Structures are given as C-alpha cells and as structure tokens.
Amino acid sequence: MTFSIVAQSADGAAWGVAVASKFLAVGSAVPAARAGLGAIATQAYANTTFKRRGLALLADGLPAQDVLQALLGDDPGREERQAGIVDAAGRAATFTGSGCEPWAGGLTDGGVAIQGNILTGAGVVEAMHRAWLDSDASGPLSTRLHATLIAGDRVGGDSRGRQSAALLVVEEGAGYAGFDDMLVDLRVDDHPDPVTELGRLLDIHGIYFGEPPDEDKVPRDQTLQAEVDDLARRLARPDFDAWVGAENFENRVTPGWIDRRVLEIIRTQAQG
C-alpha cells in the first residue's frame, strides 16, 4: 500500500524517510529516524514496533541487515511485512515478505533503501532509484528524498491511488532552535495529490527555517529600513521587526541584511 525511500545524506550527517500511500496519514505509521543512528520505514501490514525497537538496536551498534533480521526473527507476521533501514554508517537493508500484495519489492544501493507494495509495477522502484542517482548528492537530503518520491508517483506509485505522503529528516542539533534533531517533519495526511502538496510544504519550510544564500541577502541600509518600516505600518504592525516576528521570519532577517524573498513577501502583502 506504500512506496518509500530511506537514505543517508552524502556527507553522512543526516538520515531521512520519504513515503507516499493510498492510506490515511501514512506519516504516522511508516517513518522513524534519529540522528547518529539511522532511519527506518515499516510498511505493508506494518509492524509499528519496528520503529522503536529498530532504533534501539541501531543504538546498540547493530548494522542495518542485522537489525532487520532481529526485528523479523520473532515476528509471526513477517511475510506480510515490508521494511527498509539505513544505519549510521550508511549500510542499507530492505525486506519484502512473500505475503505482501503485488507488485511488491525493493532494492538497496549505497546508503539508500527503496521499497514498495501494491504498486503499479517494478517501474516505480526503478524510477525512484534513477531519480536518487540523478539528484544532486551535495544538495539537501530533504530535496533528494522528495525528488525520488515524485519519480515514483509519476510512473504510477500506489496502484490504488493517492492519499497521503510524509517526509522526515534528522540531523544532530538541526531542529528548531537547535533543541533536537528534527530538521524536517512534514506530513500530508489526506489530499488528492499528496506528493505535490508535500513539495509545497517543503518549499515553505525552507522559507521559514532555512538561511538564504549570500546572493539573496539584501543590505539593510537606512533607505531599505525606512521602506520596510513603512510597509509594516501599512500592515498594522508598528515596525518591520514586529512584522517579522508576527510572520515567523526570524531566520531570514538580521540587523545587517534582509532576505530578498522576505522583501518580496512584505511588498506584496502591503500592496493588498
């Protein structure tokens, strides 16, 4: 009922899972990850204990394949399970039980596990693999994972249709204000085109939580400051910094510069 990718970033600093399915809120069931340990997808007739137990086994230092075998070893429903794991060292493992509904299968290839069941055919996994290999290895893991999910969706994805999608990426200290490892945790629980909608949310996430490239940092001189303060007052805020706080753009503004995209947003809002 699901297709997913589990992967480690090329620099070994991040781990993540992207998943889509004709299933309500697939992000609540399939993905799990922890920085420094690895990532897991559990699907088909999902045994959700694989997430908690799998992360614990990864914390004990077991490689991905051994973790997968340990999880399946005492599971009477193993032939109805499907799972993918990537460990801290980038070793990948995938499993598809003989009882999974066709088409079902998966593959591993250097830091990535791709798997799916009830798919339109093997071409879904193959397209995902090609997209992963063709994506920019130096780019954000979240972008690579989403591009891979798009590829699977475009060639058919879940044979029953579309409903939900999710993206989870972890990296040490990369969460909100550095308090945890949750770099990206986005879910589309019920939508006619969930993978596309997930991409929209990922773009918005980048605006709120990413830092702009240097070429988009506009110097915050007196002339620009006067302009943005005036724009903020038109929007019923006392000044620009108050507007920034209300819009949650703190990561896109400093005393020395303003992100070009934030300038576009406040100018557009003020024009009505």
Secondary structure as GFF3:
##gff-version 3
##sequence-region A 1 272
A	DSSP	beta_strand	2	8	.	.	.	ID=ss1
A	DSSP	beta_strand	14	21	.	.	.	ID=ss2
A	DSSP	three_ten_helix	26	28	.	.	.	ID=ss3
A	DSSP	beta_strand	31	34	.	.	.	ID=ss4
A	DSSP	beta_strand	38	44	.	.	.	ID=ss5
A	DSSP	alpha_helix	49	59	.	.	.	ID=ss6
A	DSSP	alpha_helix	64	73	.	.	.	ID=ss7
A	DSSP	three_ten_helix	78	80	.	.	.	ID=ss8
A	DSSP	beta_strand	81	87	.	.	.	ID=ss9
A	DSSP	beta_strand	92	96	.	.	.	ID=ss10
A	DSSP	beta_strand	105	108	.	.	.	ID=ss11
A	DSSP	beta_strand	112	117	.	.	.	ID=ss12
A	DSSP	alpha_helix	123	134	.	.	.	ID=ss13
A	DSSP	alpha_helix	141	154	.	.	.	ID=ss14
A	DSSP	beta_strand	164	171	.	.	.	ID=ss15
A	DSSP	three_ten_helix	176	178	.	.	.	ID=ss16
A	DSSP	beta_strand	182	188	.	.	.	ID=ss17
A	DSSP	alpha_helix	194	209	.	.	.	ID=ss18
A	DSSP	three_ten_helix	214	216	.	.	.	ID=ss19
A	DSSP	beta_strand	217	219	.	.	.	ID=ss20
A	DSSP	alpha_helix	222	234	.	.	.	ID=ss21
A	DSSP	alpha_helix	240	247	.	.	.	ID=ss22
A	DSSP	three_ten_helix	250	252	.	.	.	ID=ss23
A	DSSP	beta_strand	257	259	.	.	.	ID=ss24
A	DSSP	alpha_helix	260	271	.	.	.	ID=ss25
###
